[in-house]
């Protein structure tokens, strides 16, 4: 088919002084930073559901953007056209990965056997495109939140029949993930939670979720899936209380049920802030627990209390993100733009502007994060702040060569301790600004 984006040029790096709206100002895929190219540091992915599906609908109004791409929606012809459009889009931007839910790829039929047949057909077509272009699958997942049957969740449902249907969707989604060579498989528990404890057996629901995940791991490994399984934490929306509230909660759940060897975190910026944390916080929690796997690259609006999925534009946020990623040694997954244009941004050009913005913002964040690390003052300050644990009684505490009685005796002989050394927060923030804006 002819390019749907025939009036859009291939997006290339032209530098920070470029006024060309269809160019990268900071994302230069071949630029080497800390021993790796930007392309290696930033494996960007297109989210099938937002870029090829989200059309500006909100609670108060219908579509503003035309995502029919010239076809009748909810048909296999439309599904195949989305494949053509999606791969054309990714090639124009130099994006090497994509992510998907099962019902993003094909319209869901009344009979799951027919839905699976459609998934087989579309995945054959996607595989052809992958072989032609070299574009790869980052991860797949099953949508177990949109259909009314999942009103009480999938693993957390009170219906054994719905639970079995969820298992069938997961099985097929894993089949397609393996077929497409996906690096990961995601559980986003969109409705894995509850509205009120008056009608909820929380312990039973969490145990059932764990059972479903264990069966998914066993099946995935049996068909040759060697990648990571991910949990994507989110505290609320659509359920009032969701079981994967944040990274710490999800990690605790995985360890409680013996799933921590197979799972890592897929951290979304907007979800972290909805949990009352910074993006950097959930990344750090995941990293220090050895579970930083992949990232949904977006941001929310601090004035709104819901998941707005905006394209990232805050260089401060992406710098702090990339600081954590570099410190952790990189990701096993990638950076999926789980982001959508704002409702009034409805043109084809806006689709590209959103990704150019997001890719440039993360590229600049990478540049600045590397400068912070190479500058060394933050690392030096942190090391000095805990220097009292390097020798004497502090060293004995860290090495486990002391007891509560010995510490108590030490305190009694010491008298009143001096105040801890200053955190110098304002000074450190000034260092950060000096690097960000030089």
TARA-V963452 format. One line per field, one symbol per residue. burial: + if it has 24 or more other ideal C-beta (glycine too) atoms within 12 Angstrom, else -. A space follows every 10 residues. Layout:
burial=???
This chain:
burial=---++--+-- +-+------- -++++++++- +-++---++- ++++++++++ ++++++---- ----+-+-+- -----+-+++ ++++++++++ ++++++++++ ++++++++-- -+--++-++- +++-+++-++ --+-++++++ +++++-+-++ -++++++--- -++-++++++ ++++++++++ ++++++++++ ++++------ ----++-+++ +++++++-++ ----+-++++ +++++++++- ++++++++++ +-++--+-++ -+++++++++ +++++-++++ +++++++-+- ++++++++++ ------++++ ++++++++++ ++++++++-+ ++++++++++ ++---+-+-+ ++++++++++ ++++++++++ +++----+-- ---------- ---------- ---------- ---------- ---------- ++--++--
